[in-house]
Amino acid sequence: MKLLVDTQALIWALEGDKRLSRVAREALEDPTNRRIVSIATGWEMAIKTGLGKLNPPMPLPHLFPAELERLGFEILPIKSEHVHRLLDLPLHHRDPFDRMLIAQALSENLTMVGCDVAFDAYGAARIW
């Protein structure tokens, strides 16, 4: 399975936080699954860190991309097809970072890993 990991799920996974569901944790630990993190997640984390709303588990320049790649995550760039997919998305969710993740998941046939039930309104596969 190809998993696109939401920002909050990624942080909880990296920190070993118990708020990460058992199903999500097992999927992320399964070596047969591809674990993918969008560059939009790095962008979101940088903005929220700069605003003082987020304290990442390590300095962002170390996390993106070197540490994530060392841990076996793939980094997904934002492609023009992802941007174009945004045009077709209804406004069920107003968060621009999450909307990009949804567009990427739909475009790339990825399963979202995240607790946000708003993802479900778009028909993207999601585990939690």
N, C-alpha and C positions, 0 to 999 in steps of 0.2 A: 504494500500500500504506500502511496506517496502522501505524506503528511505535511500540511502547511501550518506551522505553529504560530498561533496568535501571540501577541506581545506579552500579555499577562501570563499565559501558560508557559511561555519560554522563561520568564523570570522565575516563576514558581518551580519549574523543572531545574533550573540552574541552582536555585537556593535550597532545593530539597524540601520545599514548603508543602505541608500536609493539605493545603487547599487545592493542590493539583489532584484531580480525581484519580482513583485507582485505574480506571479504564485508560485515561490519558497517559498516565505514567507507564503502564504496561505497553501501550502502543509505541511510546517514545523509546522504551528500552528494548523493543523487539528488533533484533538485528536485520530482520528481513524487510523492515520498513525503511523507506527513504525519508529522512527528516529534513525539512526545508524551512528556511527562514527568509522572509522577504526583506529586501533592503528597505522597504517602507517601515518595517519594524525598527531598524536602526535609526531611521529618520525620526520616527515617533519618540524613541527613547532619547535621542539627542535633544529634541525640543523640550520634552518633559524634564529632562535632567537640567537643562539650562534654565528652566522656569522654577526649579526647586521642587517639582512635583514628583520626582522619581530619583531614587538612589540606587543605581544599577549595582548588581553583585560584584562588578569590577569596573575599572575605568573603561569607558566606551571604546577608546582607540585600541585597547587590548582585546575587547570582546568581539568587535567587528573588524575584519572577518576572522582574524587568526585563531582566536580561542574557539569560536563556534566551529570553524573548519577542523580544528584539532579534535574537537568532541564529536565529529562526524556529521555535522549539519552542513547542508548545501545552502548557498546564498542565492536567492532568486532575484535577478534584476527586474526593474520595471520596464516592460517592453511596450512598444506602441500599441500592440493588440490589447494589452491590459488597459491602457488609457482609453482606447476606443470602446472596450466593453463597459466602461463606466457610463457611457452615454445611454446604455440600455437598462441600467439599474434603476428601479424605482427608489424613492427616498424612504425606504423602511428604516434605514439607519443613516444618521447624519454625520457620524464620525468619519472624516476623510481617510484616515489610516485604515480603519476597518473596511470601508468601502473598497479601497484598493486591494486589500487582502481577499475580499469576496470576488472582485473582478479577476484577480490572479487565480484563485481556486477554480472558478468556473472556466476560465480560458485554458488552464493547464490540467484540468480534471484531477484536482487535488482534494484531499479530505482535510477539512479544517480541524484543528485541535484547539478548542477554546470553550469557555463557559458561557459566552454571550449567546443567548437564545435568539437574538435579533438576526444572527447569521441564517437561521432556519428559514426565514421569510423569502430568501433568495433561491432556495432549492439547492444550495451547496451542501455536499455531504459534510457532516460534522460529528466528531466524537467528543464525549466528555464523560 
